[in-house]
Amino acid sequence: MKSLRLLIPFLVITPFIISCTVDDGSEDGSQIPPTILANLYATSNTTNSIISYDITTNGVFIRPMKSSSNDNEGIYYNDVADELTIVSREQKVINTYRNINDTPANGDLSLVASGDVLLNSPRDIAVKDNFYIISDNADTDGDPNTDDGTFFIFTKDTNAYTLRNKVKVNYAVWGIELIGNDLYTVVDKTSDVAVLKNFITTYTTDVTATPDKQITIGGITRTHGITQDGGTVILTDIGDAQNDTDGGFQLIGDFVNRFNAIPDGGTLPFAGNQLRVSGSMTDMGNPVAVEYDNPSQTIFIAERANGGGKVLFFDQIGIGGNITPTMSSEFLGASSLYFDNK
C-alpha cells in the first residue's frame, strides 16, 4: 500500500474530479477504479452534503453525497457494516446510512436507522462497540450565565438507537474522544481538557458528573476539536470566534502520560510538550474539528469560518508554525470529520 504521505504532495497539482475511473491500458479499453487507500468523511452545518474524500492511488476524488438533514455535526464510519452514522442538528437525531462505498457522487444516502428526537445542540460523537456518545452544548439549567453540557449515551440495534442515559457536566462541551475507556472532553470557551474515567461503565444512569481531572493546555485560547491516534492528541484552537484568520492546532505526543503528570487544575506547558500550527498561511480561523493519521502524520481540519468553510490537509508539519496546507478544499459549513484508513 502506498503511503498517504507520499501521495498527498502529488494531490496539490491534481485537479479535484468526480469521475472515479482510470484506463488500465487493457486491449479492450475497459476501465477499472483506482485503489482506495483511505476515506475522509466531512459534514456541513449549512447543506445536506456529506463529502467523501476518496484518497486513491491516482489522487483524491471528491464524492459528495446527499443526507436527509441540512445541518449535521458529528460523524462516524463503520467499515465492517459500510455505514455512516451522522448526527443531525436540524432533526436532533442520530441517523445511520448504509452502502456508502456504493453510493455514487451526488447520490442519495440510504437511511437505515435513526433515533428519537432527543438531542438539542449536538456537536460530536464517540463510539465504542454498540455505545454511541453524543456531546450536546445546549443550555440545560435555564441560566445563560452558567456553563453546562450533556453527554447522551445511546445503544444501537439494527434499525434504531435507544437512549440509555444522560450525563450532565458543569461546563460547556464540544469535541470528545474516547482513549481506551476514558472520555476526554474539550471544555468549551476555555483552553481546558477534562477526563471522565471508564465513562460507559461508570455513568449508567442520569447523573451530573464531576471530571476526574481537568487541566489547561498551554498555548490555546479556545479549544473545540480533539482527536487521537498512535498516542498523539491534536487539539484545535478557534481563538476569537469572530476572527476567521486566528485559528490553529496543537500536537501533543505521549498525551495520556503528559496529562497524567499534571495535577488537577494545573497547566500543561506549551514549551517542551507541544507543536503548534497557526498563522495567515494556514487558512485557519475557526477549526472546529480534526482527524489525524499517525502513520502518515497527516492532519485533517474542518475549518468553519475561513472562506465560509474548508477541509484542510496538512502533512508537512516539521516544527510547526505558519505553514500552508498541503491541500485546501472549499466546503461551505464544514463541521466535522471522520478518517478511515483502509
C-alpha positions, 0 to 999 in steps of 0.5 A: 500500500502506498503511503498517504504521505507520499501521495498527498504532495502529488494531490496539490497539482491534481485537479479535484474530479468526480469521475472515479475511473482510470484506463488500465491500458487493457486491449479492450479499453475497459476501465477499472477504479483506482485503489482506495487507500483511505476515506475522509468523511466531512459534514456541513452545518449549512447543506445536506452534503456529506463529502467523501474524500476518496484518497486513491492511488491516482489522487483524491476524488471528491464524492459528495453525497446527499443526507436527509438533514441540512445541518449535521455535526458529528460523524462516524464510519463503520467499515465492517457494516459500510455505514455512516452514522451522522448526527443531525442538528436540524432533526436532533437525531442520530441517523445511520446510512448504509452502502456508502462505498456504493453510493455514487457522487451526488447520490442519495444516502440510504437511511437505515436507522435513526433515533428519537428526537432527543438531542438539542445542540449536538456537536460530536460523537464517540463510539465504542462497540454498540455505545454511541456518545453524543456531546450536546452544548445546549443550555440545560439549567435555564441560566445563560450565565452558567456553563453546562453540557450533556453527554447522551449515551445511546445503544444501537440495534439494527434499525434504531438507537435507544437512549440509555442515559444522560450525563450532565457536566458543569461546563460547556462541551464540544469535541470528545474522544474516547482513549481506551475507556476514558472520555476526554472532553474539550471544555468549551470557551476555555483552553481546558481538557477534562477526563471522565474515567471508564465513562460507559461503565461508570455513568449508567444512569442520569447523573451530573458528573464531576471530571476526574481531572481537568487541566489547561493546555498551554498555548490555546485560547479556545479549544473545540476539536480533539482527536487521537491516534498512535498516542498523539492528541491534536487539539484545535484552537478557534481563538476569537470566534469572530476572527476567521484568520486566528485559528490553529492546532496543537500536537501533543505526543505521549498525551495520556502520560503528559496529562497524567503528570499534571495535577488537577487544575494545573497547566500543561506547558506549551514549551517542551510538550507541544507543536503548534500550527497557526498563522495567515498561511494556514487558512485557519480561523475557526477549526472546529474539528480534526482527524489525524493519521499517525502513520502518515502524520497527516492532519485533517481540519474542518475549518468553519469560518475561513472562506465560509468553510474548508477541509484542510490537509496538512502533512508537512508539519516539521516544527510547526508554525505558519505553514500552508496546507498541503491541500485546501478544499472549499466546503461551505459549513464544514463541521466535522470529520471522520478518517478511515484508513483502509 
